[in-house]
Amino acid sequence: MRSFLISAAALAFGVLLAGCNTGNGVVTVASTQSNLRVVNLIPNASGPIVTTLDDNSFLTPPIPFQSLSPYQIIEAGTHTLEAFVTGAPSNLIATTVVAIGEANYTYILFGPITNPVGRIVDDTFLDSGAGSFNLRVINAAAGIGAVDIYLTAPGASLDLVSPSVAGIDYNNLSGFASLPIGNLQLRITRAGSKSVIYDSVPFNYQERAAYEIVVYSRGSGTLPNVMLLAIDSAGSGTVVDSLLAQFKVINASLVTSPLNVFFDGVLRLSNIPVAGATGYQRTTKGAHTLTVEATATPGATLLTYTPTLTAATDSSVVLEGTAGAMQALLLQDNNLPPGPGNARVRVVNTSPDLPAIDVFVNFSKQISGLPQNSGAFSLELTADAVTGTTYQFSFNVAGTSQTLLTVPALSLVGGKTYTLYVVGPSNALQAGLTQDN
């Protein structure tokens, strides 16, 4: 991995000259020149991404997550592209492109930061003809698996139609499909399923235009999002947010009775014990109302909470406190695949009287001073993907040798993501483990 320090002056590099559109998605430049744009869909990088060309020039200024650069002119021939997190001393990934003169290319960066991918795609397409448009699908959604794409009249049932584009695996792309124009609703399912994991408002697809649907992850293990790229003179594109989101509830409260949760006025989750967690509940993005009652005292509201769920994300609602002072903590869950050969464990301290704890794994301190109510502390541990690997977790008062709780045998499976919740008062500490993906 080449070492390279990105300077502030280099980051100010501007947009290069644009050409003219030929009408088929290729910008007309000299036959010795090509065009390339860069798309950043790496959801958990620590900052924007900068791309360099052949070790000596900056192709793009910093590109935030879910953003792209317009087409830039490059010389035809073989080039090395390198992607850096802004300010990082070494690259994330290096990719070779063999550029043909007068062709357009898209360089898509995606996947988790522990296993990033850089994919070059050739944007050349044939005229779809009158009444049609061209569509290609690129699956950049790590952990979700192969997908089917449906473009239908708004509200049409999927039960009686075949996918518009079928069975696109992760890190793969379809050919261009010629489809009838119209105001169409885009929906995505896992390959072979009719259960919708992405839904959107209708979009008017234009005659003889060409589009690339890039299916990517914001961190959910189930729900993808979409960036719609146009193959036009500018290399434009936009994020098309899903209408879907999902959440689960964790009972970390001091209420002895199990809890019931009403979702938008309807009983959705019942009898959640202390240190217990539900599975993910699929719903629509946006604001919703959760009302919490104890099963022992039905009708008596302990908490009314109105979280806003972000499109195409997984969230955890952690219930804390006593019956007279219950509160909720909303955590955004990172359910991207962990690094190869690893399991990821997020540790969350919800104890009401422990401002900070130290976390030991197999007797070695791994987290110092874990604060209350933070979802930002995760560990990646080597784990067998078939049989799992067992670890001991211990929790001490921060900065001391006083052990409050030991969990002697947690089995973690490689490729999975978990959250370990530390709940209850310091004199009766408990741990609850959830598998999140």
C-alpha positions as CSV (number, residue, x, y, z in Angstrom):
1,M,0.0,0.0,0.0
2,R,1.7,3.2,-1.2
3,S,2.3,6.0,1.3
4,F,1.0,9.4,0.2
5,L,0.3,12.5,2.3
6,I,-2.5,14.6,0.9
7,S,-1.8,18.4,1.2
8,A,-4.4,21.1,1.7
9,A,-3.3,22.7,-1.6
10,A,-3.8,19.6,-3.5
11,L,-7.3,19.2,-2.1
12,A,-8.3,22.5,-3.7
13,F,-7.9,21.0,-7.2
14,G,-10.8,22.1,-9.3
15,V,-13.0,20.5,-12.0
16,L,-11.3,19.9,-15.4
17,L,-12.7,21.0,-18.8
18,A,-15.9,19.4,-20.0
19,G,-16.7,18.4,-23.6
20,C,-19.9,18.2,-25.7
21,N,-22.5,15.5,-25.6
22,T,-22.8,13.3,-28.7
23,G,-26.3,12.1,-27.6
24,N,-25.2,8.5,-26.7
25,G,-23.7,9.2,-23.4
26,V,-20.1,9.8,-24.7
27,V,-18.6,13.2,-24.3
28,T,-16.8,14.2,-27.5
29,V,-13.1,14.9,-26.9
30,A,-10.0,14.2,-28.9
31,S,-9.6,10.5,-29.7
32,T,-6.6,10.4,-27.3
33,Q,-8.8,11.4,-24.4
34,S,-11.5,9.8,-22.2
35,N,-13.8,10.9,-19.4
36,L,-14.1,9.5,-15.9
37,R,-16.2,10.3,-12.8
38,V,-15.8,9.0,-9.3
39,V,-18.6,7.9,-6.9
40,N,-18.0,7.5,-3.1
41,L,-20.3,4.9,-1.6
42,I,-18.1,3.8,1.3
43,P,-20.4,4.3,4.3
44,N,-18.0,4.1,7.2
45,A,-14.9,6.0,6.1
46,S,-13.7,8.6,8.5
47,G,-13.9,11.4,6.0
48,P,-14.4,12.3,2.3
49,I,-12.5,10.4,-0.4
50,V,-9.8,11.9,-2.7
51,T,-8.8,10.1,-5.9
52,T,-5.4,10.4,-7.6
53,L,-4.3,9.5,-11.1
54,D,-1.0,7.9,-11.8
55,D,0.6,8.9,-8.6
56,N,1.1,12.5,-9.6
57,S,-2.1,14.4,-10.0
58,F,-5.4,14.8,-8.2
59,L,-8.4,13.6,-10.2
60,T,-11.0,14.9,-7.7
61,P,-11.4,17.2,-4.8
62,P,-12.7,15.5,-1.6
63,I,-15.9,13.5,-2.3
64,P,-18.2,12.9,0.8
65,F,-20.2,9.7,1.2
66,Q,-23.1,9.4,-1.2
67,S,-21.6,12.0,-3.6
68,L,-19.8,12.0,-7.0
69,S,-17.6,14.1,-9.2
70,P,-18.6,15.0,-12.7
71,Y,-16.8,13.5,-15.7
72,Q,-13.2,14.6,-15.8
73,I,-11.0,14.4,-18.9
74,I,-8.1,11.9,-18.8
75,E,-5.7,10.7,-21.4
76,A,-6.6,7.5,-23.1
77,G,-4.4,4.6,-22.1
78,T,-3.6,2.6,-18.9
79,H,-3.8,4.5,-15.6
80,T,-3.6,3.7,-11.9
81,L,-6.3,5.2,-9.7
82,E,-5.8,5.5,-6.0
83,A,-8.4,6.4,-3.4
84,F,-7.5,8.0,-0.1
85,V,-9.5,9.1,3.0
86,T,-8.8,12.8,3.2
87,G,-5.7,13.3,5.3
88,A,-4.7,9.6,5.4
89,P,-1.1,8.7,4.8
90,S,-1.8,5.7,2.6
91,N,-4.4,4.6,0.1
92,L,-7.6,2.6,0.6
93,I,-7.4,0.9,-2.7
94,A,-5.6,1.1,-6.1
95,T,-7.4,0.2,-9.4
96,T,-6.2,0.0,-13.0
97,V,-8.2,1.5,-15.8
98,V,-7.5,0.9,-19.5
99,A,-9.2,4.0,-21.0
100,I,-10.2,4.0,-24.7
101,G,-10.5,7.4,-26.4
102,E,-13.9,9.1,-26.5
103,A,-15.4,6.7,-23.9
104,N,-16.9,7.5,-20.5
105,Y,-16.1,5.6,-17.3
106,T,-17.4,5.5,-13.8
107,Y,-15.1,4.6,-10.8
108,I,-17.4,3.4,-8.0
109,L,-15.9,3.1,-4.4
110,F,-18.0,1.0,-2.1
111,G,-18.1,-1.6,0.6
112,P,-17.0,-1.4,4.3
113,I,-13.8,0.4,5.1
114,T,-12.3,-2.9,6.3
115,N,-12.8,-4.4,2.8
116,P,-13.3,-1.6,0.2
117,V,-13.9,-2.1,-3.5
118,G,-13.0,0.1,-6.4
119,R,-14.9,-0.8,-9.6
120,I,-14.4,0.7,-13.0
121,V,-17.4,0.5,-15.4
122,D,-17.5,1.5,-19.0
123,D,-20.5,3.8,-19.6
124,T,-20.7,3.2,-23.4
125,F,-24.2,2.2,-24.5
126,L,-26.2,1.7,-27.7
127,D,-29.3,3.8,-28.6
128,S,-32.3,2.2,-27.0
129,G,-34.7,3.5,-29.7
130,A,-37.9,5.4,-29.7
131,G,-40.1,4.9,-26.6
132,S,-37.3,3.2,-24.6
133,F,-34.4,4.0,-22.2
134,N,-31.3,2.0,-21.2
135,L,-30.8,0.7,-17.7
136,R,-27.9,-1.0,-16.0
137,V,-27.8,-2.2,-12.3
138,I,-24.6,-2.3,-10.2
139,N,-24.8,-4.1,-6.8
140,A,-22.6,-2.3,-4.3
141,A,-24.6,-3.2,-1.2
142,A,-22.2,-5.3,1.0
143,G,-23.9,-8.0,3.0
144,I,-27.3,-7.9,1.3
145,G,-26.6,-10.5,-1.4
146,A,-27.9,-10.8,-4.9
147,V,-30.9,-8.5,-5.8
148,D,-33.7,-8.3,-8.3
149,I,-34.9,-4.9,-9.7
150,Y,-38.5,-4.1,-10.5
151,L,-39.6,-1.0,-12.4
152,T,-43.4,-0.9,-12.6
153,A,-46.3,1.4,-12.8
154,P,-46.8,3.0,-9.4
155,G,-48.4,0.6,-6.9
156,A,-48.4,-2.4,-9.3
157,S,-48.3,-5.8,-7.5
158,L,-45.0,-7.6,-7.9
159,D,-46.6,-11.0,-7.6
160,L,-47.6,-11.1,-11.3
161,V,-44.5,-9.6,-12.9
162,S,-40.9,-10.7,-13.5
163,P,-37.9,-8.6,-12.5
164,S,-36.8,-5.9,-14.9
165,V,-33.2,-6.9,-14.1
166,A,-32.7,-10.1,-12.1
167,G,-30.0,-11.8,-9.9
168,I,-27.3,-9.2,-9.7
169,D,-24.7,-10.3,-7.1
170,Y,-22.6,-8.1,-4.9
171,N,-19.7,-6.4,-6.8
172,N,-21.3,-7.3,-10.1
173,L,-23.3,-5.4,-12.8
174,S,-25.9,-6.2,-15.4
175,G,-25.7,-5.4,-19.0
176,F,-27.8,-2.5,-20.3
177,A,-31.5,-3.4,-20.6
178,S,-33.8,-1.5,-22.9
179,L,-37.1,-0.7,-21.1
180,P,-40.2,1.3,-22.0
181,I,-40.2,4.9,-20.8
182,G,-42.6,6.1,-18.2
183,N,-43.2,7.3,-14.7
184,L,-42.0,4.2,-12.9
185,Q,-41.7,3.0,-9.3
186,L,-38.4,1.3,-8.4
187,R,-38.5,-1.6,-6.0
188,I,-35.7,-4.0,-5.0
189,T,-36.0,-7.5,-3.5
190,R,-33.4,-10.2,-2.6
191,A,-33.0,-12.4,-5.7
192,G,-35.9,-14.8,-6.1
193,S,-38.0,-13.1,-3.4
194,K,-41.0,-10.8,-3.6
195,S,-40.3,-9.2,-0.2
196,V,-39.4,-5.5,-0.9
197,I,-36.2,-4.3,0.7
198,Y,-36.1,-1.0,-1.2
199,D,-39.1,1.2,-2.3
200,S,-39.2,4.7,-3.8
201,V,-41.4,7.4,-5.2
202,P,-41.9,7.1,-9.0
203,F,-39.4,8.7,-11.4
204,N,-39.9,9.7,-15.0
205,Y,-37.4,7.8,-17.1
206,Q,-36.7,9.7,-20.4
207,E,-36.7,8.5,-23.9
208,R,-33.3,7.4,-25.3
209,A,-31.6,8.2,-22.0
210,A,-29.3,5.9,-20.1
211,Y,-29.2,5.3,-16.4
212,E,-27.2,3.3,-13.9
213,I,-28.9,2.2,-10.7
214,V,-26.2,1.7,-8.0
215,V,-27.6,-0.3,-5.1
216,Y,-25.5,0.4,-2.0
217,S,-25.6,0.2,1.8
218,R,-25.8,2.9,4.4
219,G,-25.0,0.4,7.1
220,S,-28.1,-1.8,7.2
221,G,-27.7,-5.5,6.9
222,T,-31.0,-5.8,5.0
223,L,-32.1,-2.5,3.5
224,P,-30.2,-1.0,0.6
225,N,-30.3,2.5,-0.8
226,V,-29.9,3.7,-4.4
227,M,-27.9,6.3,-6.3
228,L,-29.2,6.9,-9.8
229,L,-26.5,7.9,-12.3
230,A,-27.3,9.5,-15.6
231,I,-24.9,8.9,-18.5
232,D,-25.0,12.4,-19.8
233,S,-22.6,15.2,-20.7
234,A,-22.0,16.2,-17.1
235,G,-22.0,12.8,-15.5
236,S,-24.8,13.7,-13.1
237,G,-26.3,11.6,-10.4
238,T,-28.6,11.8,-7.3
239,V,-29.4,9.7,-4.2
240,V,-32.9,8.3,-4.4
241,D,-33.7,7.5,-0.7
242,S,-35.7,4.4,0.1
243,L,-39.1,4.8,1.8
244,L,-38.1,2.0,4.2
245,A,-36.3,1.8,7.5
246,Q,-36.1,-0.6,10.4
247,F,-35.7,-0.6,14.2
248,K,-35.6,-2.9,17.2
249,V,-36.1,-2.4,20.9
250,I,-33.9,-3.3,23.8
251,N,-35.2,-3.4,27.3
252,A,-32.3,-2.0,29.5
253,S,-34.7,-0.4,32.0
254,L,-35.0,-0.9,35.7
255,V,-38.7,-1.9,35.5
256,T,-39.0,-5.5,36.8
257,S,-42.0,-6.3,34.6
258,P,-41.6,-7.1,30.9
259,L,-42.5,-4.3,28.5
260,N,-45.0,-3.9,25.7
261,V,-44.4,-1.4,22.9
262,F,-47.1,0.3,20.8
263,F,-46.0,1.6,17.4
264,D,-48.0,4.4,16.0
265,G,-50.9,3.4,18.4
266,V,-50.8,-0.3,17.6
267,L,-49.3,-3.0,19.8
268,R,-46.2,-4.1,17.9
269,L,-43.9,-5.7,20.5
270,S,-44.9,-7.6,23.5
271,N,-43.4,-9.0,26.7
272,I,-39.8,-7.8,26.3
273,P,-37.9,-9.0,29.4
274,V,-35.1,-7.0,31.1
275,A,-31.9,-7.3,28.9
276,G,-34.1,-8.7,26.1
277,A,-34.1,-7.5,22.5
278,T,-36.6,-7.8,19.7
279,G,-35.7,-8.5,16.1
280,Y,-35.7,-5.7,13.5
281,Q,-39.1,-4.3,12.6
282,R,-39.5,-3.0,9.1
283,T,-41.4,0.2,8.6
284,T,-41.3,3.5,6.7
285,K,-38.7,6.2,7.2
286,G,-39.5,9.3,9.2
287,A,-41.0,10.1,12.5
288,H,-43.0,7.5,14.4
289,T,-44.5,7.3,17.9
290,L,-43.5,4.5,20.4
291,T,-45.5,4.1,23.6
292,V,-44.2,1.8,26.3
293,E,-46.2,0.0,29.0
294,A,-45.4,-2.6,31.6
295,T,-47.2,-5.9,31.0
296,A,-48.0,-5.8,34.7
297,T,-49.9,-2.5,34.4
298,P,-51.6,-2.4,31.0
299,G,-52.9,1.1,30.0
300,A,-50.4,2.9,32.2
301,T,-47.9,4.7,29.9
302,L,-44.3,4.7,31.0
303,L,-42.9,6.5,28.0
304,T,-44.0,8.2,24.8
305,Y,-41.1,8.5,22.4
306,T,-41.0,9.9,18.8
307,P,-37.8,8.8,17.0
308,T,-37.0,9.8,13.4
309,L,-35.9,6.7,11.4
310,T,-33.4,7.4,8.6
311,A,-34.1,5.9,5.2
312,A,-32.4,2.5,4.5
313,T,-30.9,2.2,8.0
314,D,-31.1,-0.1,11.0
315,S,-31.7,1.6,14.4
316,S,-31.9,0.4,18.0
317,V,-34.2,2.0,20.5
318,V,-32.8,1.3,24.0
319,L,-35.3,1.7,26.9
320,E,-33.6,2.9,30.1
321,G,-34.5,4.1,33.6
322,T,-37.2,3.5,36.2
323,A,-41.0,3.3,35.7
324,G,-41.3,6.9,36.8
325,A,-38.4,8.2,34.8
326,M,-38.1,6.1,31.7
327,Q,-36.1,7.4,28.7
328,A,-35.0,6.1,25.3
329,L,-31.7,6.1,23.5
330,L,-31.6,5.9,19.7
331,L,-28.6,4.2,18.2
332,Q,-27.7,3.9,14.5
333,D,-26.5,0.3,13.9
334,N,-23.5,-0.6,11.7
335,N,-24.5,-3.9,10.1
336,L,-22.0,-3.9,7.3
337,P,-19.9,-7.1,7.1
338,P,-16.9,-7.1,9.5
339,G,-13.4,-7.6,8.1
340,P,-12.6,-11.0,6.6
341,G,-12.4,-13.7,9.2
342,N,-13.8,-11.4,12.0
343,A,-16.9,-10.9,14.0
344,R,-17.8,-7.3,15.1
345,V,-19.0,-6.6,18.7
346,R,-20.4,-3.2,19.6
347,V,-20.4,-2.7,23.4
348,V,-23.0,-0.3,24.9
349,N,-23.0,0.8,28.6
350,T,-26.5,1.6,29.7
351,S,-25.9,1.1,33.4
352,P,-27.5,4.1,35.3
353,D,-24.7,4.4,37.9
354,L,-21.6,3.6,35.9
355,P,-20.3,6.7,34.1
356,A,-17.5,4.6,32.5
357,I,-16.4,1.0,32.4
358,D,-13.3,-0.8,31.1
359,V,-14.0,-3.8,28.8
360,F,-11.7,-6.8,28.9
361,V,-11.7,-9.6,26.3
362,N,-9.9,-12.8,27.3
363,F,-8.3,-10.9,30.2
364,S,-6.9,-8.1,27.9
365,K,-8.2,-4.6,28.1
366,Q,-9.8,-3.7,24.8
367,I,-11.9,-0.6,25.6
368,S,-10.9,2.0,28.2
369,G,-13.5,4.2,29.8
370,L,-16.6,3.1,27.9
371,P,-19.0,6.0,28.6
372,Q,-22.7,5.7,29.2
373,N,-25.1,5.6,26.2
374,S,-22.6,5.6,23.4
375,G,-22.9,3.3,20.4
376,A,-19.4,4.3,19.0
377,F,-17.3,1.6,20.5
378,S,-16.9,-1.7,18.5
379,L,-14.3,-4.5,18.5
380,E,-13.4,-6.8,15.6
381,L,-12.4,-10.2,16.9
382,T,-11.2,-13.3,14.9
383,A,-14.0,-15.8,14.7
384,D,-14.7,-19.0,12.9
385,A,-17.5,-18.6,10.3
386,V,-18.9,-22.1,10.9
387,T,-18.4,-23.2,14.5
388,G,-17.9,-19.8,16.0
389,T,-15.2,-18.8,18.5
390,T,-15.7,-18.4,22.3
391,Y,-14.5,-15.3,24.2
392,Q,-14.7,-14.1,27.8
393,F,-15.8,-10.6,28.4
394,S,-15.3,-8.8,31.8
395,F,-16.4,-5.3,32.9
396,N,-14.5,-3.3,35.4
397,V,-15.1,0.1,37.1
398,A,-13.0,2.4,34.8
399,G,-9.4,2.7,35.8
400,T,-9.7,0.1,38.6
401,S,-9.2,-3.7,39.1
402,Q,-12.8,-4.0,40.4
403,T,-14.6,-6.5,38.2
404,L,-18.4,-6.0,38.2
405,L,-19.4,-8.7,35.7
406,T,-17.8,-11.5,33.8
407,V,-19.4,-13.3,30.9
408,P,-17.4,-16.4,30.6
409,A,-18.3,-17.9,27.2
410,L,-19.7,-15.7,24.4
411,S,-19.7,-17.6,21.1
412,L,-19.1,-15.3,18.1
413,V,-19.5,-16.4,14.5
414,G,-17.2,-14.9,11.8
415,G,-19.0,-12.6,9.4
416,K,-21.6,-11.6,12.0
417,T,-22.2,-8.3,13.8
418,Y,-23.3,-8.2,17.5
419,T,-24.1,-5.7,20.2
420,L,-23.4,-6.5,23.8
421,Y,-25.5,-4.4,26.2
422,V,-24.4,-3.8,29.8
423,V,-27.5,-3.2,31.7
424,G,-28.7,-2.7,35.3
425,P,-27.2,-1.0,38.4
426,S,-23.6,-1.7,39.3
427,N,-24.6,-4.1,42.1
428,A,-26.7,-6.2,39.8
429,L,-25.1,-5.8,36.4
430,Q,-26.3,-8.0,33.4
431,A,-25.2,-8.4,29.8
432,G,-27.5,-9.0,26.8
433,L,-26.1,-10.0,23.4
434,T,-27.9,-9.4,20.2
435,Q,-27.0,-10.6,16.7
436,D,-27.6,-7.6,14.5
437,N,-27.0,-8.9,10.9
